[in-house]
């Protein structure tokens, strides 16, 4: 199986949506842009947010198996994907790519 590198590309924040819809919370996502993990055998890397993993798991597993070209040419690199976590207030974009 391929190893898949997972890189934090961008963290967004929508304070207007938080103020309007979210109850105040003390701890939020603490990943930083540029942070990386390596998935081995399509498994969740240690230290990765489990909620973020849920949003990318199927793509990581497919890339690990050598599958790619999602959505018929969506990505310039067919052995990659750009996936965001499901936090609508603070979405994080992750770039997934097969390691060579």
C-alpha positions as CSV (number, residue, x, y, z in Angstrom):
1,X,0.0,0.0,0.0
2,X,1.0,3.6,-0.7
3,X,1.8,6.0,2.1
4,X,-0.3,9.1,1.9
5,X,1.0,12.5,3.1
6,X,-1.7,14.8,4.7
7,X,-0.8,18.5,4.8
8,X,-2.8,21.4,6.3
9,X,-3.1,23.9,3.5
10,X,-5.4,26.5,4.9
11,X,-7.4,27.3,8.1
12,X,-10.5,29.5,7.7
13,X,-12.6,31.2,10.4
14,X,-16.0,32.7,10.1
15,X,-16.6,34.9,13.2
16,X,-19.9,36.2,11.9
17,X,-21.3,32.6,11.7
18,X,-19.8,31.8,15.1
19,X,-21.5,34.9,16.7
20,X,-24.8,34.1,15.0
21,X,-25.0,30.3,15.5
22,X,-22.4,28.8,17.8
23,X,-22.4,28.5,21.5
24,X,-19.0,29.7,22.9
25,X,-16.5,26.9,23.2
26,X,-13.1,26.9,25.0
27,X,-11.0,24.6,22.8
28,X,-11.0,24.6,19.0
29,X,-8.8,23.0,16.4
30,X,-5.2,23.6,17.0
31,X,-3.6,22.4,13.7
32,X,-1.4,24.9,11.9
33,X,-0.9,25.5,8.2
34,X,1.9,23.4,6.9
35,X,1.5,20.7,9.6
36,X,1.8,17.2,8.1
37,X,1.0,13.6,8.9
38,X,1.8,10.4,7.1
39,X,-0.9,7.7,6.8
40,X,0.5,4.2,6.6
41,X,-1.7,1.4,5.2
42,X,-4.6,3.8,4.9
43,X,-4.8,4.3,8.7
44,X,-5.5,7.4,10.7
45,X,-2.1,9.0,11.7
46,X,-1.4,9.4,15.4
47,X,-2.4,12.9,16.6
48,X,-4.8,13.7,13.8
49,X,-8.2,15.0,14.7
50,X,-10.7,12.1,14.5
51,X,-13.4,14.4,13.1
52,X,-11.2,15.6,10.3
53,X,-10.2,12.0,9.6
54,X,-13.8,11.1,9.1
55,X,-14.0,13.6,6.3
56,X,-10.9,12.3,4.5
57,X,-10.7,8.6,5.4
58,X,-12.3,7.2,2.2
59,X,-9.9,9.3,0.0
60,X,-6.8,8.4,2.0
61,X,-7.8,4.7,1.9
62,X,-8.4,4.9,-1.9
63,X,-5.0,6.6,-2.5
64,X,-3.3,4.1,-0.3
65,X,-4.7,1.3,-2.5
66,X,-3.4,3.1,-5.6
67,X,-6.7,4.5,-6.7
68,X,-7.0,8.1,-7.7
69,X,-8.3,10.4,-10.4
70,X,-11.3,11.3,-8.3
71,X,-14.3,12.9,-10.1
72,X,-12.7,12.3,-13.6
73,X,-9.8,14.7,-13.4
74,X,-10.7,17.0,-10.5
75,X,-7.1,17.4,-9.3
76,X,-4.0,18.3,-11.4
77,X,-2.2,15.5,-9.7
78,X,-4.5,12.5,-10.1
79,X,-3.0,10.8,-7.0
80,X,-4.1,13.6,-4.7
81,X,-7.2,15.2,-3.2
82,X,-8.1,18.4,-1.4
83,X,-10.5,17.7,1.5
84,X,-11.9,20.0,4.2
85,X,-13.0,19.0,7.6
86,X,-16.7,19.3,8.5
87,X,-16.4,22.3,10.9
88,X,-18.5,25.0,9.2
89,X,-17.2,27.7,11.5
90,X,-13.5,26.9,11.3
91,X,-12.9,24.6,8.2
92,X,-9.4,23.3,7.6
93,X,-8.3,22.3,4.1
94,X,-6.1,19.2,3.8
95,X,-4.1,18.2,0.8
96,X,-3.7,14.5,0.4
97,X,-1.1,13.0,-1.9
98,X,0.5,9.7,-2.5
99,X,4.2,9.7,-1.4
100,X,6.7,8.5,-4.0
